[in-house]
Protein backbone atom coordinates (compact mmCIF):
# COMPACT_ATOMS: atom_id res chain seq x y z
CA UNK A 1 0.00 0.00 0.00
CA UNK A 2 2.81 2.41 0.88
CA UNK A 3 4.57 1.62 -2.41
CA UNK A 4 1.37 2.30 -4.31
CA UNK A 5 0.87 5.67 -2.56
CA UNK A 6 4.48 6.62 -3.21
CA UNK A 7 4.11 5.69 -6.88
CA UNK A 8 0.98 7.84 -7.17
CA UNK A 9 2.70 10.79 -5.49
CA UNK A 10 5.76 10.51 -7.75
CA UNK A 11 3.52 10.37 -10.80
CA UNK A 12 1.59 13.45 -9.68
CA UNK A 13 4.80 15.40 -9.02
CA UNK A 14 6.25 14.41 -12.39
CA UNK A 15 3.01 15.34 -14.11
CA UNK A 16 2.92 18.72 -12.34
CA UNK A 17 6.44 19.71 -13.38
CA UNK A 18 6.08 18.36 -16.92
CA UNK A 19 2.87 20.25 -17.60
CA UNK A 20 4.07 23.38 -15.79
CA UNK A 21 6.97 23.67 -18.22
CA UNK A 22 4.78 23.35 -21.30
CA UNK A 23 2.07 25.65 -20.00
CA UNK A 24 4.71 28.24 -19.03
CA UNK A 25 6.11 28.04 -22.57
CA UNK A 26 2.66 28.80 -23.97
CA UNK A 27 1.98 31.62 -21.53
CA UNK A 28 5.36 33.20 -22.32
CA UNK A 29 5.51 32.42 -26.02
CA UNK A 30 2.03 33.66 -26.96
CA UNK A 31 2.38 37.14 -25.35
CA UNK A 32 5.95 37.50 -26.71
CA UNK A 33 4.87 36.54 -30.21
CA UNK A 34 1.81 38.80 -30.00
CA UNK A 35 4.00 41.73 -28.93
CA UNK A 36 6.40 41.08 -31.80
CA UNK A 37 3.64 40.96 -34.38
CA UNK A 38 1.56 43.92 -33.18
CA UNK A 39 4.25 46.27 -31.86
CA UNK A 40 7.16 45.53 -34.18
CA UNK A 41 5.97 43.97 -37.43
CA UNK A 42 2.53 45.51 -37.99
CA UNK A 43 3.59 49.19 -37.61
CA UNK A 44 6.44 48.53 -40.05
CA UNK A 45 4.27 47.07 -42.82
CA UNK A 46 1.01 49.00 -42.31
CA UNK A 47 0.37 52.68 -41.67
CA UNK A 48 -0.46 53.17 -38.01
CA UNK A 49 -4.07 54.05 -37.13
CA UNK A 50 -5.22 53.34 -40.69
CA UNK A 51 -8.27 51.20 -41.43
CA UNK A 52 -6.08 48.23 -42.41
CA UNK A 53 -4.14 48.63 -39.16
CA UNK A 54 -7.31 48.37 -37.06
CA UNK A 55 -8.60 45.41 -39.11
CA UNK A 56 -5.41 43.51 -38.33
CA UNK A 57 -5.64 44.45 -34.65
CA UNK A 58 -9.21 43.11 -34.58
CA UNK A 59 -8.17 39.91 -36.40
CA UNK A 60 -5.31 39.33 -33.95
CA UNK A 61 -7.68 39.84 -31.00
CA UNK A 62 -10.15 37.35 -32.48
CA UNK A 63 -7.40 34.76 -32.94
CA UNK A 64 -6.03 35.31 -29.44
CA UNK A 65 -9.49 34.99 -27.88
CA UNK A 66 -10.07 31.66 -29.62
CA UNK A 67 -6.60 30.29 -28.87
CA UNK A 68 -6.65 31.12 -25.17
CA UNK A 69 -10.37 30.49 -24.73
CA UNK A 70 -10.27 27.03 -26.26
CA UNK A 71 -7.14 26.22 -24.27
CA UNK A 72 -8.77 27.18 -20.96
CA UNK A 73 -12.02 25.35 -21.76
CA UNK A 74 -10.05 22.29 -22.88
CA UNK A 75 -8.03 22.25 -19.67
CA UNK A 76 -10.95 22.62 -17.26
CA UNK A 77 -13.63 20.51 -18.97
CA UNK A 78 -13.90 17.17 -17.18
CA UNK A 79 -14.01 14.31 -19.66
CA UNK A 80 -13.04 11.52 -17.26
CA UNK A 81 -15.23 9.01 -15.43
CA UNK A 82 -14.58 10.88 -12.18
CA UNK A 83 -17.78 12.14 -10.57
CA UNK A 84 -20.05 10.38 -13.07
CA UNK A 85 -22.75 7.91 -12.10
CA UNK A 86 -21.97 4.79 -14.12
CA UNK A 87 -24.73 2.69 -12.59
CA UNK A 88 -27.91 1.77 -14.44
CA UNK A 89 -26.32 1.22 -17.85
CA UNK A 90 -26.16 -1.97 -19.88
CA UNK A 91 -22.59 -3.12 -19.24
CA UNK A 92 -22.33 -5.96 -21.75
CA UNK A 93 -19.54 -4.26 -23.72
CA UNK A 94 -17.81 -2.63 -20.76
CA UNK A 95 -14.27 -3.57 -19.79
CA UNK A 96 -12.51 -3.80 -16.46
CA UNK A 97 -9.83 -1.24 -15.65
CA UNK A 98 -7.43 -2.92 -13.24
CA UNK A 99 -5.96 0.43 -12.19
CA UNK A 100 -9.22 2.26 -11.42
CA UNK A 101 -10.70 -1.09 -10.27
CA UNK A 102 -14.03 -0.48 -11.96
CA UNK A 103 -15.90 -1.22 -15.16
CA UNK A 104 -15.44 1.44 -17.83
CA UNK A 105 -17.71 2.28 -20.80
CA UNK A 106 -16.84 1.37 -24.40
CA UNK A 107 -14.26 3.66 -26.08
CA UNK A 108 -12.91 4.65 -22.66
CA UNK A 109 -9.23 4.09 -21.93
CA UNK A 110 -7.03 4.58 -18.90
CA UNK A 111 -4.43 7.36 -19.03
CA UNK A 112 -1.26 6.64 -17.07
CA UNK A 113 -0.47 10.35 -16.83
CA UNK A 114 -3.91 11.48 -15.62
CA UNK A 115 -4.20 8.18 -13.68
CA UNK A 116 -7.88 7.77 -14.51
CA UNK A 117 -10.11 6.43 -17.29
CA UNK A 118 -11.23 8.98 -19.88
CA UNK A 119 -14.49 8.89 -21.84
CA UNK A 120 -13.80 8.38 -25.56
CA UNK A 121 -10.12 9.04 -24.92
CA UNK A 122 -8.32 10.33 -28.01
CA UNK A 123 -4.89 11.19 -26.59
CA UNK A 124 -3.14 12.95 -23.75
CA UNK A 125 -2.49 16.62 -24.54
CA UNK A 126 0.56 18.01 -22.76
CA UNK A 127 -0.43 21.61 -23.47
CA UNK A 128 -3.87 21.05 -21.94
CA UNK A 129 -2.29 19.13 -19.03
CA UNK A 130 -5.08 16.57 -19.43
CA UNK A 131 -6.54 14.09 -21.87
CA UNK A 132 -8.56 15.00 -24.93
CA UNK A 133 -11.78 13.03 -24.77
CA UNK A 134 -15.49 13.16 -25.37
CA UNK A 135 -16.28 16.49 -23.73
CA UNK A 136 -13.25 18.60 -24.66
CA UNK A 137 -12.19 17.39 -28.11
CA UNK A 138 -14.01 20.35 -29.66
CA UNK A 139 -11.74 22.76 -27.80
CA UNK A 140 -8.57 20.91 -28.77
CA UNK A 141 -9.53 21.03 -32.44
CA UNK A 142 -10.21 24.76 -32.50
CA UNK A 143 -7.12 25.42 -30.34
CA UNK A 144 -4.85 23.77 -32.91
CA UNK A 145 -6.78 25.26 -35.84
CA UNK A 146 -6.50 28.85 -34.66
CA UNK A 147 -2.82 28.54 -33.79
CA UNK A 148 -2.27 27.22 -37.32
CA UNK A 149 -4.28 30.11 -38.84
CA UNK A 150 -2.41 32.62 -36.67
CA UNK A 151 0.95 31.22 -37.79
CA UNK A 152 0.02 31.38 -41.49
CA UNK A 153 -1.40 34.88 -41.04
CA UNK A 154 1.70 36.08 -39.20
CA UNK A 155 4.09 34.45 -41.67
CA UNK A 156 2.84 36.64 -44.51
CA UNK A 157 3.66 39.82 -42.59
CA UNK A 158 6.90 38.41 -41.17
CA UNK A 159 8.24 37.73 -44.67
CA UNK A 160 7.36 41.29 -45.72
CA UNK A 161 8.98 42.60 -42.56
CA UNK A 162 12.22 40.61 -42.99
CA UNK A 163 12.55 41.64 -46.63
CA UNK A 164 12.73 45.28 -45.54
CA UNK A 165 16.06 45.06 -43.73
CA UNK A 166 17.63 41.60 -43.95
CA UNK A 167 21.03 41.47 -45.69
CA UNK A 168 21.91 38.66 -48.10
CA UNK A 169 25.63 38.80 -47.21
CA UNK A 170 26.66 36.33 -49.96
CA UNK A 171 24.16 33.76 -48.73
CA UNK A 172 25.44 33.66 -45.14
CA UNK A 173 22.02 34.73 -43.92
CA UNK A 174 20.77 31.24 -44.87
CA UNK A 175 22.83 29.86 -41.98
CA UNK A 176 20.67 31.86 -39.60
CA UNK A 177 17.57 30.17 -41.01
CA UNK A 178 19.14 26.69 -40.86
CA UNK A 179 20.62 27.12 -37.38
CA UNK A 180 18.43 29.84 -35.84
CA UNK A 181 19.10 28.98 -32.20
CA UNK A 182 22.90 28.91 -32.65
CA UNK A 183 22.75 32.19 -34.55
CA UNK A 184 20.55 33.64 -31.81
CA UNK A 185 23.21 32.79 -29.20
CA UNK A 186 26.43 33.46 -31.13
CA UNK A 187 25.39 36.52 -33.13
CA UNK A 188 22.85 38.23 -30.91
CA UNK A 189 21.28 41.18 -32.75
CA UNK A 190 17.89 42.30 -34.06
CA UNK A 191 18.25 40.34 -37.28
CA UNK A 192 18.99 37.08 -35.42
CA UNK A 193 16.02 37.60 -33.13
CA UNK A 194 13.65 38.24 -36.05
CA UNK A 195 14.95 35.23 -38.01
CA UNK A 196 14.60 33.03 -34.93
CA UNK A 197 10.98 34.14 -34.43
CA UNK A 198 10.11 33.56 -38.10
CA UNK A 199 11.62 30.05 -38.04
CA UNK A 200 9.68 29.36 -34.85
CA UNK A 201 6.61 30.71 -36.63
CA UNK A 202 7.06 28.14 -39.43
CA UNK A 203 7.75 25.21 -37.08
CA UNK A 204 4.70 25.89 -34.88
CA UNK A 205 2.54 26.38 -37.99
CA UNK A 206 3.60 23.05 -39.50
CA UNK A 207 3.17 21.21 -36.19
CA UNK A 208 -0.29 22.56 -35.37
CA UNK A 209 -1.43 22.22 -38.98
CA UNK A 210 -0.46 18.56 -38.94
CA UNK A 211 -2.25 18.00 -35.62
CA UNK A 212 -5.45 19.67 -36.82
CA UNK A 213 -5.73 17.87 -40.16
CA UNK A 214 -4.69 14.51 -38.70
CA UNK A 215 -7.35 14.64 -35.98
CA UNK A 216 -9.94 16.13 -38.36
CA UNK A 217 -9.44 13.12 -40.62
CA UNK A 218 -10.06 10.84 -37.64
CA UNK A 219 -13.18 12.78 -36.65
CA UNK A 220 -14.67 12.60 -40.16
CA UNK A 221 -14.20 8.82 -40.00
CA UNK A 222 -15.77 8.61 -36.54
CA UNK A 223 -12.69 7.27 -34.81
CA UNK A 224 -10.21 8.25 -32.13
CA UNK A 225 -6.45 7.63 -32.14
CA UNK A 226 -6.53 4.25 -30.29
CA UNK A 227 -9.06 2.97 -32.87
CA UNK A 228 -7.01 3.95 -35.93
CA UNK A 229 -5.09 0.65 -36.06
CA UNK A 230 -8.29 -1.43 -36.12
CA UNK A 231 -10.33 0.93 -38.33
CA UNK A 232 -12.21 -0.53 -41.32
CA UNK A 233 -14.67 0.96 -43.81
CA UNK A 234 -17.63 -0.50 -41.91
CA UNK A 235 -16.37 0.82 -38.55
CA UNK A 236 -19.28 0.60 -36.16
CA UNK A 237 -18.99 4.15 -34.82
CA UNK A 238 -18.73 5.83 -38.22
CA UNK A 239 -22.10 7.54 -38.68
CA UNK A 240 -21.23 9.61 -41.73
CA UNK A 241 -19.19 12.82 -41.81
CA UNK A 242 -21.94 15.16 -40.59
CA UNK A 243 -23.03 13.08 -37.61
CA UNK A 244 -19.37 12.44 -36.81
CA UNK A 245 -18.80 16.21 -36.67
CA UNK A 246 -21.87 16.65 -34.47
CA UNK A 247 -20.53 13.96 -32.13
CA UNK A 248 -17.46 16.14 -31.47
CA UNK A 249 -18.63 19.73 -31.98
CA UNK A 250 -22.24 19.38 -30.83
CA UNK A 251 -25.62 20.18 -32.36
CA UNK A 252 -24.50 23.73 -33.24
CA UNK A 253 -21.28 22.45 -34.80
CA UNK A 254 -21.43 25.07 -37.57
CA UNK A 255 -21.12 27.91 -35.00
CA UNK A 256 -18.41 26.60 -32.67
CA UNK A 257 -15.65 28.03 -34.86
CA UNK A 258 -16.64 31.55 -33.83
CA UNK A 259 -16.01 31.27 -30.10
CA UNK A 260 -15.38 28.72 -27.33
CA UNK A 261 -18.15 30.46 -25.37
CA UNK A 262 -20.88 29.31 -27.78
CA UNK A 263 -22.86 26.49 -26.19
CA UNK A 264 -23.25 23.44 -28.40
CA UNK A 265 -24.87 20.44 -26.74
CA UNK A 266 -23.30 17.08 -27.52
CA UNK A 267 -25.72 14.40 -28.76
CA UNK A 268 -24.61 11.73 -26.27
CA UNK A 269 -22.97 11.31 -22.90
CA UNK A 270 -19.74 9.52 -23.79
CA UNK A 271 -20.93 6.44 -21.92
CA UNK A 272 -23.52 4.77 -24.18
CA UNK A 273 -22.63 3.98 -27.80
CA UNK A 274 -25.64 2.37 -29.52
CA UNK A 275 -24.67 0.74 -32.81
CA UNK A 276 -28.08 1.09 -34.38
CA UNK A 277 -27.51 4.83 -35.00
CA UNK A 278 -24.96 4.11 -37.72
CA UNK A 279 -25.78 5.60 -41.13
CA UNK A 280 -25.00 3.42 -44.13
Protein Blocks (a to p, Z undefined) as FASTA:
>chain_A
ZZmmmmmmmmmmmmmmmmmmmmmmmmmmmmmmmmmmmmmmmmmmpcehiaklmmmmmmmm
mmmmmmmmmmmmmmmmccbfehpafehiacklpccdfklopacdehiacdfklopacehi
fbdcfklopacdfklmmmmmmmmmmmmmmmmmmmmmmmmmmmmmpcfklolmmmmmmmmm
lmmmmmgcfklmmmmmmmmmmmmmmmmmmmmmmmmmmmmnopafklmmmgcfklfklgbj
klmmmmmnojklmlmmmpmklccddfbeolaccfklpcZZ
